[in-house]
Structure formats: C-alpha cells, structure tokens
Amino acid sequence: MILNVVWQDQRDIIEEYRDDFGKHLDENENEEIDLTLLARINRVFESIPAQLAKENKKIVFSVLEKKGRSENYLPAIQWLCEKL
C-alpha cells in the first residue's frame, strides 16, 4: 500500500516536470514556444531512465528518433541540464 503511494507521488512529480517544460521554455514570456525543441526535450526526458539503465550509459539519438542526430538533440539536452 505504501509502495503504491510512493509510485504515485513519483509519477506526479515527473508529470509536473513535463508540464513545466513549456512554461520555462518561454523565459521572456512572449508566449512563443519552440514546439520542435519542446518535443525533443520531452523525448530526451522520457528516455533518460532507459538510456541510463544500459551498460554504456550513453544517449543513443536513434532511440529518440529514427535517424536522430546529436546536432538536433544537443539543445534539448543542454536545456535540461541547465534547468533540472
């Protein structure tokens, strides 16, 4: 029973992070959000547990997107590193 409460709390915290990405992406409050960057931030964030569970502990961009490239995802990774 307590374990279920803990899991739910963890899910709630993760969901709050996801909800905040768009809010913090618009730092100048222009109400303009780069939707491509937001989508990439979400893909990277969602893949962190699985990517880190592997032995090599490296981000594999093709897991994030077919033909995914580092140039496309580095801004999202940098943004997450700065904000989290």
MARBA-3410 file (N, C-alpha, C, O; in Angstrom, 1 decimal):
84
0.8,-1.2,0.0,0.0,0.0,0.0,0.9,1.3,0.0,0.6,2.2,-0.8 ~ 1.9,1.3,0.9,2.7,2.5,1.0,3.5,2.6,-0.3,3.8,3.7,-0.8 ~ 3.9,1.5,-0.9,4.7,1.5,-2.2,3.9,2.1,-3.3,4.4,2.9,-4.1 ~ 2.6,1.8,-3.3,1.7,2.4,-4.3,1.7,3.9,-4.2,1.6,4.7,-5.2 ~ 1.6,4.4,-3.0,1.6,5.9,-2.7,2.9,6.5,-3.2,2.9,7.6,-3.8
4.0,5.9,-2.9,5.3,6.4,-3.3,5.4,6.4,-4.9,5.8,7.4,-5.4 ~ 4.9,5.3,-5.5,5.0,5.3,-7.0,4.1,6.4,-7.6,4.5,7.1,-8.5 ~ 2.9,6.6,-7.0,2.0,7.7,-7.5,2.7,9.0,-7.3,2.6,9.9,-8.1 ~ 3.3,9.3,-6.1,4.0,10.5,-5.9,5.1,10.8,-6.9,5.3,11.9,-7.4 ~ 5.8,9.7,-7.2,6.9,9.8,-8.2,6.3,10.2,-9.6,6.8,11.1,-10.3
5.2,9.5,-10.0,4.6,9.8,-11.2,4.1,11.3,-11.3,4.2,11.9,-12.3 ~ 3.5,11.7,-10.2,3.0,13.1,-10.1,4.2,14.1,-10.3,4.0,15.1,-11.0 ~ 5.3,13.9,-9.6,6.4,14.8,-9.8,6.9,14.8,-11.2,7.2,15.9,-11.7 ~ 7.1,13.7,-11.8,7.5,13.6,-13.2,6.5,14.3,-14.1,7.0,15.1,-15.0 ~ 5.3,14.2,-13.9,4.3,14.9,-14.7,4.3,16.4,-14.5,4.1,17.1,-15.4
4.6,16.8,-13.3,4.8,18.2,-13.0,6.0,18.8,-13.8,6.0,19.9,-14.3 ~ 7.1,18.0,-13.8,8.3,18.4,-14.6,7.9,18.6,-16.1,8.2,19.6,-16.7 ~ 7.2,17.6,-16.6,6.7,17.7,-18.0,5.9,18.9,-18.3,6.1,19.6,-19.3 ~ 5.0,19.2,-17.4,4.1,20.4,-17.5,4.9,21.7,-17.5,4.5,22.7,-18.2 ~ 6.0,21.7,-16.7,6.7,22.9,-16.6,7.7,23.2,-17.7,8.2,24.3,-17.9
8.0,22.2,-18.6,9.0,22.4,-19.6,8.5,23.6,-20.5,9.3,24.5,-20.8 ~ 7.3,23.6,-20.9,6.8,24.6,-21.8,6.8,26.0,-21.1,7.0,27.0,-21.8 ~ 6.5,26.0,-19.9,6.4,27.3,-19.1,7.8,27.9,-19.1,8.0,29.1,-19.2 ~ 8.8,27.1,-18.8,10.2,27.6,-18.6,10.9,27.8,-19.9,11.9,28.5,-20.0 ~ 10.4,27.2,-21.0,11.0,27.4,-22.3,10.7,28.8,-22.8,11.5,29.3,-23.6
9.6,29.4,-22.4,9.3,30.8,-22.7,9.7,31.7,-21.6,8.9,32.3,-20.9 ~ 11.0,31.9,-21.5,11.5,32.7,-20.4,11.2,34.2,-20.5,11.1,34.8,-19.4 ~ 11.0,34.7,-21.7,10.7,36.1,-21.9,9.2,36.4,-21.8,8.8,37.5,-22.0 ~ 8.5,35.3,-21.6,7.0,35.4,-21.5,6.4,36.0,-22.8,5.5,36.8,-22.7 ~ 6.9,35.6,-23.9,6.4,36.1,-25.2,5.3,35.2,-25.7,4.7,35.5,-26.7
5.0,34.2,-24.9,4.0,33.1,-25.3,4.4,32.5,-26.7,3.5,32.1,-27.4 ~ 5.7,32.5,-27.0,6.2,31.8,-28.2,7.1,30.7,-27.7,8.1,30.9,-27.1 ~ 6.7,29.5,-28.0,7.4,28.3,-27.6,7.8,27.5,-28.9,7.0,27.3,-29.8 ~ 9.1,27.2,-28.9,9.6,26.4,-30.0,9.1,25.0,-29.8,9.7,24.2,-29.0 ~ 8.1,24.6,-30.5,7.4,23.3,-30.3,8.4,22.1,-30.7,8.3,21.1,-30.1
9.3,22.4,-31.6,10.2,21.3,-32.0,11.2,21.0,-30.8,11.4,19.9,-30.5 ~ 11.7,22.1,-30.3,12.6,22.0,-29.1,11.8,21.3,-27.9,12.4,20.5,-27.3 ~ 10.6,21.8,-27.7,9.8,21.2,-26.6,9.6,19.7,-26.8,9.7,18.9,-25.9 ~ 9.3,19.3,-28.0,9.1,17.8,-28.3,10.4,17.1,-28.1,10.4,16.0,-27.5 ~ 11.5,17.7,-28.5,12.8,17.0,-28.2,13.2,16.9,-26.8,13.7,15.9,-26.3
12.9,18.0,-26.0,13.1,18.0,-24.6,12.3,16.8,-24.0,12.9,16.1,-23.1 ~ 11.1,16.7,-24.3,10.2,15.6,-23.8,10.8,14.3,-24.2,10.8,13.3,-23.3 ~ 11.2,14.1,-25.4,11.8,12.8,-25.8,13.0,12.4,-25.0,13.1,11.3,-24.6 ~ 13.9,13.4,-24.9,15.1,13.1,-24.1,14.7,12.8,-22.6,15.2,11.8,-22.1 ~ 13.9,13.6,-22.0,13.5,13.4,-20.6,12.9,12.0,-20.4,13.2,11.3,-19.5
12.0,11.6,-21.4,11.3,10.3,-21.3,12.3,9.2,-21.4,12.1,8.1,-20.8 ~ 13.4,9.4,-22.2,14.3,8.3,-22.4,15.4,8.1,-21.4,16.1,7.2,-21.4 ~ 15.5,9.1,-20.5,16.7,9.1,-19.6,16.7,7.8,-18.8,17.8,7.2,-18.7 ~ 15.7,7.3,-18.2,15.8,6.1,-17.4,16.3,4.9,-18.2,17.2,4.1,-17.8 ~ 15.7,4.7,-19.4,16.1,3.6,-20.2,17.5,3.7,-20.7,18.2,2.7,-20.8
17.8,4.9,-21.1,19.2,5.1,-21.7,20.2,4.9,-20.6,21.3,4.4,-20.9 ~ 20.0,5.4,-19.4,20.9,5.2,-18.3,21.0,3.8,-17.7,22.0,3.4,-17.1 ~ 20.0,3.0,-18.0,19.9,1.6,-17.5,20.9,0.7,-18.3,21.2,-0.4,-17.8 ~ 21.3,1.2,-19.5,22.2,0.4,-20.3,23.6,0.4,-19.7,23.9,1.3,-19.0 ~ 24.4,-0.5,-20.1,25.7,-0.6,-19.6,26.6,0.5,-20.0,27.4,1.0,-19.2
26.4,1.0,-21.2,27.3,2.1,-21.7,27.0,3.5,-21.3,27.8,4.4,-21.4 ~ 25.8,3.7,-20.7,25.3,5.0,-20.2,25.5,6.1,-21.1,25.8,7.2,-20.7 ~ 25.2,5.9,-22.4,25.3,7.0,-23.4,23.9,7.2,-24.0,23.1,6.3,-24.1 ~ 23.7,8.4,-24.4,22.5,8.7,-25.1,22.6,8.3,-26.6,23.6,8.6,-27.2 ~ 21.7,7.4,-27.0,21.7,7.0,-28.4,20.6,7.7,-29.1,19.4,7.5,-28.8
20.9,8.6,-30.0,20.0,9.5,-30.6,19.0,8.8,-31.5,17.8,9.3,-31.6 ~ 19.4,7.7,-32.1,18.4,6.9,-32.9,17.3,6.3,-32.1,16.3,5.9,-32.6 ~ 17.5,6.2,-30.8,16.4,5.7,-29.9,15.4,6.8,-29.7,14.2,6.5,-29.6 ~ 15.8,8.0,-29.7,14.9,9.1,-29.6,14.1,9.4,-30.8,12.9,9.8,-30.7 ~ 14.7,9.2,-32.0,14.0,9.5,-33.2,14.8,8.7,-34.3,16.0,8.7,-34.3
14.0,8.1,-35.2,14.7,7.4,-36.3,15.6,8.4,-37.1,15.1,9.5,-37.4 ~ 16.8,8.0,-37.3,17.8,8.9,-37.9,18.1,10.1,-37.0,18.5,11.2,-37.5 ~ 17.8,10.0,-35.7,18.1,11.1,-34.8,19.6,11.4,-34.8,20.5,10.5,-34.8 ~ 19.9,12.7,-34.7,21.3,13.1,-34.7,21.6,14.0,-33.5,20.7,14.7,-33.0 ~ 22.9,14.0,-33.1,23.2,14.8,-31.9,23.0,16.3,-32.1,22.6,17.0,-31.2
23.2,16.8,-33.3,23.0,18.2,-33.6,21.6,18.6,-33.3,21.3,19.7,-32.9 ~ 20.6,17.7,-33.5,19.2,18.0,-33.3,18.9,18.0,-31.8,18.0,18.7,-31.4 ~ 19.5,17.1,-31.1,19.2,16.9,-29.7,20.0,17.6,-28.6,19.7,17.7,-27.5 ~ 21.2,18.1,-29.0,22.1,18.8,-28.1,21.4,20.0,-27.4,21.5,20.2,-26.2 ~ 20.7,20.9,-28.2,20.0,22.0,-27.5,19.0,21.5,-26.4,18.9,22.1,-25.3
18.3,20.4,-26.7,17.3,19.9,-25.7,18.1,19.3,-24.5,17.6,19.5,-23.3 ~ 19.2,18.6,-24.7,20.0,18.1,-23.6,20.6,19.2,-22.7,20.6,19.2,-21.5 ~ 21.1,20.2,-23.4,21.7,21.4,-22.7,20.6,22.1,-21.9,20.8,22.5,-20.8 ~ 19.4,22.3,-22.5,18.3,22.9,-21.8,18.0,22.1,-20.5,17.8,22.7,-19.4 ~ 17.8,20.8,-20.6,17.5,20.0,-19.5,18.6,20.1,-18.4,18.3,20.2,-17.2
19.9,20.1,-18.8,21.0,20.2,-17.9,20.9,21.5,-17.1,21.2,21.5,-15.9 ~ 20.6,22.5,-17.8,20.6,23.9,-17.1,19.4,24.0,-16.2,19.5,24.7,-15.2 ~ 18.2,23.4,-16.6,17.0,23.6,-15.8,16.7,22.6,-14.7,16.1,22.9,-13.7 ~ 17.3,21.4,-14.9,17.0,20.4,-13.8,18.0,20.4,-12.8,17.9,19.6,-11.8
END
